[in-house]
Amino acid sequence: MKKIIYIVAVLVALGAIGYTLMNNKKEMAATAAIAERKSESIPVALTTPKVGAVDKSFTAQGNFIPEQDLTLLSETQGQVLKIYKQNGDRVKAGEMLAQVDAQLLRAELVRAQANYTKSKRDLERFENLAEGDAITKRQLEDARLGFSNAEAALITAKKRLADASIKAPISGRINEKFIEVGSYLSPGTKLFNIVNVDNLKMNVKVPESQVGLIRDGQKVQIKADAVGGETFEGTVKAIAAKGDNSLNYNVELQVSNPSDNPLKAGMYGTAYFEVADQRKALLIEREAIVGSLQNPQVFVVNNGSAFLKDIKVGGTQGNKVEVTGGLEAGDKVVQSGQINLKNGTKVTVL
């Protein structure tokens, strides 16, 4: 009898354990389903563009352009005997860069000089004979034509010999060398690329709402992040008389590069135009912008999903950026959490 009771008790216990495990399994499945549903959405923090007062001072971005950028081409033909400058070397206008074999050119110059001297003497003799009517006018004309041809040949021979000594047409630095000793040149062969960065230019785009605030000769502060955020002084040199299709106007700035040339052509810079006045503007946190200010985008939340949207921006005000197009006050914009988002991703607002 005791044995039967023991067996029954064991069966009851096993049944209770099984029931408990089954309930736990259902709860775990339910929890997993909830977690799965939650994992479909990405947690984000939102912000909204707001109208605020900002200085009329504004910034514009652009790249530094060399004042002079020249690719020197060969005007002669022959073998390169010497190269005097290498990549990175500083050169002055008129300084020797390379020497081409000029032996045949010198011989050509000697012949041209001899023909010129002979033609000049012949012309002088014919002119004396013509005074005494000893020769015809046609003979005198032929002598003058011969002298002109000899003079032209001499000028050409001198120019060809001079071209064999390749000299820098501008001052600057050798950015790239295209030839080596032993190279054979033909007219039009690339020789050197010379870049002058002592003075730089910077072209920026300014919208119509701000271009009227700029004047020729205005001083502008320019910051270059690539050189530790150092600030340089620029001057407005030209303002476009016509805007592009987006009503942005090209403004050319001139920037003086210090003697050690810390600024390089192609570097990115931000120009600050100071204006002593204020205006109303739509502002948003810089953190909300995806990517750079050159191609700004934001994620706008609508019906629980985030959608990537192109916007237009103006200047910056501390950690705020002026929005000039693409957003309205009150739009729900993702401020943080964008790194996990794609266009159309479902989001959960923190």
Stockholm file with secondary structure:
# STOCKHOLM 1.0

chainA/1-350         MKKIIYIVAVLVALGAIGYTLMNNKKEMAATAAIAERKSESIPVALTTPKVGAVDKSFTAQGNFIPEQDLTLLSETQGQVLKIYKQNGDRVKAGEMLAQVDAQLLRAELVRAQANYTKSKRDLERFENLAEGDAITKRQLEDARLGFSNAEAALITAKKRLADASIKAPISGRINEKFIEVGSYLSPGTKLFNIVNVDNLKMNVKVPESQVGLIRDGQKVQIKADAVGGETFEGTVKAIAAKGDNSLNYNVELQVSNPSDNPLKAGMYGTAYFEVADQRKALLIEREAIVGSLQNPQVFVVNNGSAFLKDIKVGGTQGNKVEVTGGLEAGDKVVQSGQINLKNGTKVTVL
#=GR chainA/1-350 SS CHHHHHHHHHHHHHHHHHHHHHHHHHHHHHHHHHHHHHHTSEEEEEECCEEEEEESCEEEEEEEEEEEEEEEECSSCEEEEEECCCTTCEECTTCEEEEECCHHHHHHHHHHHHHHHHHHHHHHHHHHHHHTTCSCHHHHHHHHHHHHHHHHHHHHHHHHHHHTEEECSSCEEEEEECCCTTCEECTTCEEEEEEEEEEEEEEEEEEHHHHTTCCTTCEEEEEEGGGTTEEEEEEEEEECSSCCTTSEEEEEEEEECCTTCCCCTTCEEEEEECCSCEEEEEEEEGGGCBSCSSSCEEEEEETTEEEEEECEEEEEETTEEEEEESCCTTCCEEEECGGGCCTTEEEEEC
#=GC SS_cons         CHHHHHHHHHHHHHHHHHHHHHHHHHHHHHHHHHHHHHHTSEEEEEECCEEEEEESCEEEEEEEEEEEEEEEECSSCEEEEEECCCTTCEECTTCEEEEECCHHHHHHHHHHHHHHHHHHHHHHHHHHHHHTTCSCHHHHHHHHHHHHHHHHHHHHHHHHHHHTEEECSSCEEEEEECCCTTCEECTTCEEEEEEEEEEEEEEEEEEHHHHTTCCTTCEEEEEEGGGTTEEEEEEEEEECSSCCTTSEEEEEEEEECCTTCCCCTTCEEEEEECCSCEEEEEEEEGGGCBSCSSSCEEEEEETTEEEEEECEEEEEETTEEEEEESCCTTCCEEEECGGGCCTTEEEEEC
//
